[in-house]
Amino acid sequence: MYRLTQIHQRIDERLRLEARKARPDGMEVLRLAALKARAKNALAVLTGRTVVPA
């Protein structure tokens, strides 16, 4: 679970860095957002919380 939390945080940081660029790459933002959602859902499953389908 700790590893998933780290992965989620790293993806979030990369997403914020990309969004701060003068011309962010839209496809990269979408890819990172999807990865972040997958990590968040995996964390929810591990903690027993309800997973809301995307």
N, CA, C and O atoms as a GROMACS GRO file, in nm:
protein
  216
    1MET      N    1   0.082  -0.119   0.000
    1MET     CA    2   0.000   0.000   0.000
    1MET      C    3   0.088   0.126   0.000
    1MET      O    4   0.056   0.224  -0.067
    2TYR      N    5   0.197   0.122   0.076
    2TYR     CA    6   0.286   0.237   0.079
    2TYR      C    7   0.343   0.266  -0.059
    2TYR      O    8   0.354   0.382  -0.100
    3ARG      N    9   0.377   0.160  -0.130
    3ARG     CA   10   0.433   0.176  -0.266
    3ARG      C   11   0.331   0.242  -0.359
    3ARG      O   12   0.367   0.329  -0.438
    4LEU      N   13   0.206   0.201  -0.350
    4LEU     CA   14   0.102   0.262  -0.433
    4LEU      C   15   0.084   0.410  -0.400
    4LEU      O   16   0.061   0.492  -0.488
    5THR      N   17   0.096   0.443  -0.272
    5THR     CA   18   0.086   0.583  -0.231
    5THR      C   19   0.200   0.664  -0.292
    5THR      O   20   0.180   0.776  -0.339
    6GLN      N   21   0.320   0.607  -0.292
    6GLN     CA   22   0.435   0.674  -0.352
    6GLN      C   23   0.414   0.693  -0.502
    6GLN      O   24   0.442   0.801  -0.556
    7ILE      N   25   0.366   0.591  -0.569
    7ILE     CA   26   0.340   0.599  -0.713
    7ILE      C   27   0.239   0.709  -0.741
    7ILE      O   28   0.258   0.789  -0.833
    8HIS      N   29   0.132   0.712  -0.663
    8HIS     CA   30   0.027   0.814  -0.681
    8HIS      C   31   0.086   0.954  -0.664
    8HIS      O   32   0.055   1.044  -0.742
    9GLN      N   33   0.171   0.972  -0.563
    9GLN     CA   34   0.231   1.103  -0.538
    9GLN      C   35   0.324   1.144  -0.652
    9GLN      O   36   0.324   1.260  -0.693
   10ARG      N   37   0.403   1.049  -0.704
   10ARG     CA   38   0.494   1.081  -0.815
   10ARG      C   39   0.418   1.120  -0.940
   10ARG      O   40   0.454   1.214  -1.010
   11ILE      N   41   0.311   1.046  -0.969
   11ILE     CA   42   0.229   1.078  -1.086
   11ILE      C   43   0.167   1.216  -1.070
   11ILE      O   44   0.164   1.295  -1.164
   12ASP      N   45   0.118   1.246  -0.949
   12ASP     CA   46   0.057   1.376  -0.922
   12ASP      C   47   0.159   1.488  -0.943
   12ASP      O   48   0.125   1.592  -1.000
   13GLU      N   49   0.281   1.467  -0.897
   13GLU     CA   50   0.385   1.569  -0.915
   13GLU      C   51   0.416   1.589  -1.064
   13GLU      O   52   0.428   1.703  -1.109
   14ARG      N   53   0.429   1.480  -1.139
   14ARG     CA   54   0.455   1.491  -1.283
   14ARG      C   55   0.340   1.562  -1.353
   14ARG      O   56   0.362   1.639  -1.446
   15LEU      N   57   0.218   1.535  -1.310
   15LEU     CA   58   0.100   1.599  -1.368
   15LEU      C   59   0.104   1.749  -1.342
   15LEU      O   60   0.076   1.828  -1.432
   16ARG      N   61   0.138   1.788  -1.219
   16ARG     CA   62   0.146   1.931  -1.186
   16ARG      C   63   0.257   1.999  -1.265
   16ARG      O   64   0.239   2.112  -1.312
   17LEU      N   65   0.371   1.933  -1.280
   17LEU     CA   66   0.481   1.991  -1.357
   17LEU      C   67   0.441   2.011  -1.503
   17LEU      O   68   0.471   2.115  -1.562
   18GLU      N   69   0.375   1.913  -1.560
   18GLU     CA   70   0.332   1.923  -1.700
   18GLU      C   71   0.230   2.036  -1.716
   18GLU      O   72   0.235   2.111  -1.813
   19ALA      N   73   0.137   2.047  -1.622
   19ALA     CA   74   0.033   2.150  -1.631
   19ALA      C   75   0.090   2.290  -1.618
   19ALA      O   76   0.031   2.386  -1.668
   20ARG      N   77   0.205   2.305  -1.550
   20ARG     CA   78   0.267   2.436  -1.531
   20ARG      C   79   0.343   2.486  -1.653
   20ARG      O   80   0.376   2.604  -1.662
   21LYS      N   81   0.370   2.396  -1.746
   21LYS     CA   82   0.444   2.436  -1.866
   21LYS      C   83   0.366   2.539  -1.945
   21LYS      O   84   0.243   2.545  -1.938
   22ALA      N   85   0.439   2.621  -2.020
   22ALA     CA   86   0.375   2.722  -2.105
   22ALA      C   87   0.283   2.656  -2.207
   22ALA      O   88   0.175   2.707  -2.237
   23ARG      N   89   0.325   2.543  -2.261
   23ARG     CA   90   0.244   2.467  -2.357
   23ARG      C   91   0.242   2.321  -2.314
   23ARG      O   92   0.319   2.240  -2.367
   24PRO      N   93   0.156   2.287  -2.218
   24PRO     CA   94   0.152   2.148  -2.172
   24PRO      C   95   0.107   2.052  -2.283
   24PRO      O   96   0.023   2.086  -2.366
   25ASP      N   97   0.164   1.934  -2.282
   25ASP     CA   98   0.128   1.830  -2.378
   25ASP      C   99  -0.003   1.767  -2.332
   25ASP      O  100  -0.007   1.697  -2.231
   26GLY      N  101  -0.108   1.792  -2.406
   26GLY     CA  102  -0.241   1.744  -2.370
   26GLY      C  103  -0.249   1.593  -2.357
   26GLY      O  104  -0.316   1.542  -2.268
   27MET      N  105  -0.182   1.522  -2.446
   27MET     CA  106  -0.184   1.376  -2.441
   27MET      C  107  -0.111   1.324  -2.317
   27MET      O  108  -0.154   1.227  -2.255
   28GLU      N  109  -0.002   1.390  -2.282
   28GLU     CA  110   0.072   1.350  -2.161
   28GLU      C  111  -0.012   1.378  -2.036
   28GLU      O  112  -0.012   1.297  -1.943
   29VAL      N  113  -0.082   1.490  -2.034
   29VAL     CA  114  -0.170   1.522  -1.920
   29VAL      C  115  -0.278   1.416  -1.908
   29VAL      O  116  -0.307   1.370  -1.797
   30LEU      N  117  -0.339   1.376  -2.019
   30LEU     CA  118  -0.442   1.273  -2.016
   30LEU      C  119  -0.386   1.139  -1.969
   30LEU      O  120  -0.449   1.068  -1.890
   31ARG      N  121  -0.267   1.104  -2.017
   31ARG     CA  122  -0.204   0.978  -1.979
   31ARG      C  123  -0.174   0.976  -1.829
   31ARG      O  124  -0.201   0.877  -1.761
   32LEU      N  125  -0.118   1.086  -1.780
   32LEU     CA  126  -0.086   1.093  -1.637
   32LEU      C  127  -0.212   1.092  -1.551
   32LEU      O  128  -0.214   1.030  -1.445
   33ALA      N  129  -0.316   1.160  -1.596
   33ALA     CA  130  -0.442   1.162  -1.521
   33ALA      C  131  -0.502   1.021  -1.513
   33ALA      O  132  -0.556   0.982  -1.410
   34ALA      N  133  -0.492   0.946  -1.622
   34ALA     CA  134  -0.544   0.809  -1.623
   34ALA      C  135  -0.462   0.720  -1.530
   34ALA      O  136  -0.519   0.638  -1.457
   35LEU      N  137  -0.330   0.735  -1.531
   35LEU     CA  138  -0.245   0.658  -1.440
   35LEU      C  139  -0.275   0.692  -1.295
   35LEU      O  140  -0.279   0.603  -1.209
   36LYS      N  141  -0.296   0.820  -1.268
   36LYS     CA  142  -0.327   0.863  -1.132
   36LYS      C  143  -0.459   0.801  -1.086
   36LYS      O  144  -0.471   0.757  -0.971
   37ALA      N  145  -0.558   0.798  -1.174
   37ALA     CA  146  -0.688   0.740  -1.140
   37ALA      C  147  -0.675   0.590  -1.112
   37ALA      O  148  -0.738   0.538  -1.021
   38ARG      N  149  -0.593   0.522  -1.192
   38ARG     CA  150  -0.572   0.378  -1.170
   38ARG      C  151  -0.507   0.352  -1.035
   38ARG      O  152  -0.546   0.260  -0.963
   39ALA      N  153  -0.407   0.434  -1.000
   39ALA     CA  154  -0.340   0.418  -0.871
   39ALA      C  155  -0.437   0.447  -0.757
   39ALA      O  156  -0.437   0.378  -0.655
   40LYS      N  157  -0.519   0.549  -0.774
   40LYS     CA  158  -0.616   0.585  -0.670
   40LYS      C  159  -0.718   0.473  -0.651
   40LYS      O  160  -0.753   0.440  -0.538
   41ASN      N  161  -0.765   0.415  -0.760
   41ASN     CA  162  -0.860   0.304  -0.750
   41ASN      C  163  -0.797   0.182  -0.684
   41ASN      O  164  -0.862   0.113  -0.605
   42ALA      N  165  -0.672   0.154  -0.716
   42ALA     CA  166  -0.602   0.041  -0.654
   42ALA      C  167  -0.589   0.063  -0.504
   42ALA      O  168  -0.605  -0.030  -0.426
   43LEU      N  169  -0.560   0.186  -0.464
   43LEU     CA  170  -0.552   0.218  -0.321
   43LEU      C  171  -0.688   0.200  -0.254
   43LEU      O  172  -0.696   0.148  -0.143
   44ALA      N  173  -0.793   0.242  -0.322
   44ALA     CA  174  -0.928   0.228  -0.267
   44ALA      C  175  -0.964   0.081  -0.247
   44ALA      O  176  -1.025   0.045  -0.147
   45VAL      N  177  -0.927  -0.002  -0.342
   45VAL     CA  178  -0.955  -0.146  -0.331
   45VAL      C  179  -0.879  -0.205  -0.211
   45VAL      O  180  -0.935  -0.284  -0.135
   46LEU      N  181  -0.753  -0.167  -0.196
   46LEU     CA  182  -0.673  -0.220  -0.085
   46LEU      C  183  -0.724  -0.175   0.051
   46LEU      O  184  -0.715  -0.250   0.148
   47THR      N  185  -0.777  -0.055   0.059
   47THR     CA  186  -0.826  -0.005   0.188
   47THR      C  187  -0.971  -0.042   0.213
   47THR      O  188  -1.026  -0.012   0.319
   48GLY      N  189  -1.034  -0.108   0.115
   48GLY     CA  190  -1.172  -0.152   0.133
   48GLY      C  191  -1.275  -0.044   0.109
   48GLY      O  192  -1.392  -0.061   0.144
   49ARG      N  193  -1.235   0.066   0.050
   49ARG     CA  194  -1.328   0.173   0.019
   49ARG      C  195  -1.400   0.143  -0.111
   49ARG      O  196  -1.350   0.068  -0.195
   50THR      N  197  -1.515   0.201  -0.128
   50THR     CA  198  -1.593   0.181  -0.249
   50THR      C  199  -1.522   0.246  -0.367
   50THR      O  200  -1.477   0.360  -0.358
   51VAL      N  201  -1.513   0.173  -0.476
   51VAL     CA  202  -1.452   0.225  -0.598
   51VAL      C  203  -1.563   0.276  -0.688
   51VAL      O  204  -1.657   0.204  -0.721
   52VAL      N  205  -1.552   0.403  -0.726
   52VAL     CA  206  -1.650   0.463  -0.816
   52VAL      C  207  -1.600   0.443  -0.958
   52VAL      O  208  -1.491   0.489  -0.992
   53PRO      N  209  -1.678   0.375  -1.044
   53PRO     CA  210  -1.634   0.354  -1.182
   53PRO      C  211  -1.620   0.485  -1.256
   53PRO      O  212  -1.699   0.578  -1.238
   54ALA      N  213  -1.519   0.493  -1.340
   54ALA     CA  214  -1.494   0.616  -1.417
   54ALA      C  215  -1.586   0.628  -1.534
   54ALA      O  216  -1.579   0.725  -1.609
   0.00000   0.00000   0.00000
